[in-house]
Amino acid sequence: MSEVRPEAPGFPSRRLALSTAAFSAATGLSRVLGLVREIVVRGFFGVEGAGINAFTVAFQVPNLVRALVADAALSGAFVPVFTELLERGERARAWRVASSLIWILLLGLTAITALFMLAAPWIMSAFGYGGDELAVTLARILFPIVILLGISGVIVGILNSYEHFSVPALTPVAWNLVIIAGLVIGVPQATSENAELYVYAGSIVLGTVVQLLLPLPWLAGLDGRLRVAIDWRDPAVKRVFALMLPVTLGLGLINFTTVIGTFFAARYIDPDLSPSAIDAAFRIYMLPQGMFSVAVATVLFPALARLAARDDLESFRSTVGAGLRQIAFLLIPASVVSVVLAEPIVRLLYERGQFGPSETRVVAGALAAFSLGLTFNGAMLMLNRAFFGLQSPWTPTAVALGTLVANTALYVVFYRLGTWGIPLAISVANILGTVALVVLLRRRLVRLELGRTIDSALRIIAASAVLGAVAFGVWWALDEVLGRAFLAQLVSVLGAIAAGGAAYLFSARLLGVRELDALLSLRSRARPAD
């Protein structure tokens, strides 16, 4: 039997491509269903109107709290500690730490949720919805997701530490299916717009319960089990919370930036259109983001934590560099497609029911502005994970604070452009944050394969320019011939993306983009041996 050697040329890139492909497939399914969910939502509610915009704001408030104390923030602090204990052979202790965290979080997040539910009227008033009973009630219905996602963050962290990525990536599939079913079944039975929105909120909570429960059977196949334990004196438990503070601040500041953007949109642009239009554009923007950059960063995070625990900085550098180049290879062309085909994509996905042509133009502008920062947002995610793996979370926290200040200043300048000025400010801030993280990580690691990464990025940009020209030209020709019926739009948009994708791959091959070679190597790895 032949052995694949880690030192073989291109091995990290091929392994990354293989793992990312599997995770991306699972994540891609959930993201596509998320887009279907969003299409259903926009068909029922559109983006213009007091009710759906109140819902958007009410959902963002518990989502901010979730980012501060649960889910990704918790997982980012928990995985390095849990992985280090596994690496040292302390498996029983690792599982005791995980059990303690779950029970501590259950008690603490329940108290926090109750407090925020009581304070909902004052919180919503900051956005101009304080006297709106609908907005306050929606916020109260949605706040319990904080508890559920806190516990889910530990479970997902355990599975990721054992390099089980597909199951956690598939749980959002069930979340989306529950919400879609709730909307399709429940909304037609509702007797008022408020009742329809209550159905939507209740479906989100039920979907989150299902998302929490689904991964539990996979824990049974691991070499430990969760139990009732609150060992808060264990130094490892304390270290998780010590690491969680800067991670929470860092991720929370990123989400707080979004909330500030919603504040500007609701207060100074159009409270009955802008918040929901930005959210609708964000949902499309998150499709490539979730499929590619989240996949790469999630797959590599446990490996980075192990390499840091072993003090293998050479492999750590190589892994970070491979991750950044893979993100660039996947997200630069995605951002070009989202810019040149923004309006056709939005029209195809959303323009029906309560969603009209005027809303299409507003959402398309926001999508194009978001897309300018797509690759940098993915790079920031990868770089943040690198610092978390090094158990140096205060550095990305400081960068997140600086980005928040810069982003807020950009909001003040760009909100005058209209709805699309808010995502444009976010994109510019992402560029600034990426530059800061690269400089600081390079200082920490001495070098960061920047020459190789910049060389790949320039080749990818050139190939993506060809993609943009081909995709727009094909769409324009098909649109002129076929018209704007749904099936005609489907053919013109998908045809343009397919033609642009083929042109991108051909150009990348001509330009010698190494990340394409890693991707193509998956075919030979998938073939049975002769």
C-alpha positions, 0 to 999 in steps of 0.5 A: 500500500502506498503512503501519502507523505505529508511532505509531498509537494502540494499535500497540504493544498490537496488535503485542504481541497479534499476536506473543504470540498466535503464540508462545502458540499454539506454547507452548500446544501444548507446555504441553498436551503437558506436561500430557498427560505429567504425566497419564501420569506420575501415572497410572503413579506417583501422588504418594504413595510413596517412589519418585516423591518421590525422583524429584521431589527428584532431578530438582530438583537438576540443574534448580537447577544448570541454572538457575544456569549454563544455559538461561534464565540464559545466554539472559538474559545472551547476548541483550542482548550479541548483539542489541547487536552485531547493531544495530551491524552487527557480525554476524560478531563476534556469531556468533563470540561465540556460537560461543565461548560454545557451546564454553566452555560445553561444556567448563565444564558437562561438568566441573560435571556430572561433579563433581555426579554424584560428589557426588550422595550428599551432595547427596541426603542433605541432603533425607533421601535420602542412603542411597537408592540410587534417588535417587542414581542418578536424580540421576546419570542426570539431571545431563547435561541441564545440558550439553544445556540450556546449549548450547540456551540459546545457540541459542535466544538466537540465534533469539530475537535474530532474532525467531524465537520459534515454533521454540524454543517448539515444541521442547518439543513434541518433548521431551514426545512423547519422554518420553510415548513412553518412558513408554508403551512402556518402563514396562510392560516394566520389572520393578520400580518402580525400573526404571520410574523409570529409564525415566522419567529416561532418557526425559527425557535423550533428550527433551532431546537431541532438544530441542537438535538440532531448532532447528539447521536454522533457524540455517542460514537466518540471516546467520551460522553457528556454528563451532569457536572459543574467543575468550575474550579478546573483550570481548563474551564477557567481558561475557556472563559478567559479565552472566551472574553477576547473571542466574545469581544472580537466576534461580538464587535463584528456583529455589533458593527452590523447592528450599528449599520441597522441603526443607521439604516432605520434611523437615517435612511428608510425605516420601512425599507433599508433594514430588510433590503440590506438583510435580503442582500446579506442572505445572498452574500452569505451563500458563497461566504458560508460555502467557502470561507467558513468551510476552509476556516472550520476545517483548518481550525482544529488542525491549527490548534494542534499545530500550535499545541505542538509548537510546529510554527512552520506547518502552522504558517503553511496551513494559514497560507494554504487557507488564505489562497484557497479562500481567494481562489473561491471567493474572488470569482464569487465576488465578481459574479455577485457584482456583475450579475447582482440585479439579475440574481436578485430579480430571479430569486426575490422578485415575486409576490410582495417583492417588486422591481423597485425593491430589486434595484435597492437589494441589488445595489446592497448586494454589489456593495457587500460583494466588494468585501467578500474575499476580505471578510473570508480572509479575516475569518481565517486570520481570526482562527489562526490567532484563536489557534495560537490562543492569542485572541486579544490581537483579533479583538483589538483589530475588531475594535479598531474595525468597529470604530472605522466602520462607524465612521464610514457609516457616517460618511456613506449612509448619505449614498442610500441603502447601499452605503451601509454594506459599502462601509462594511466592505471597506472596513473589512479591507482595513481589518484584513490588512491589520490582521495580516501585519500582526500575524506576520509579526507573530510568525515572522513570515506568512508566505505573503509573496506566494499568496499575493502572486496567487491572488493577482493571477486569480484576479486576472482570471476573475476579470475574464469571468466577469466579462464572459458572465455579463456578456452571456447573460445580456445576450440570453436576456435579450433573446429569452426575456424575463419569464422565470424559466428564461431568467433561470436559463440566462443567469445559470447559463451566464454563471456556467459560462463565466465559471468555465472561462475562470477555470480555463484562465486559471489553468493558463495563468498557472493558479496552483489552487486549481491544481489542488482542486483538480487533484480531487478527481484522481483521489476519487478514482479507484486504484488500478 
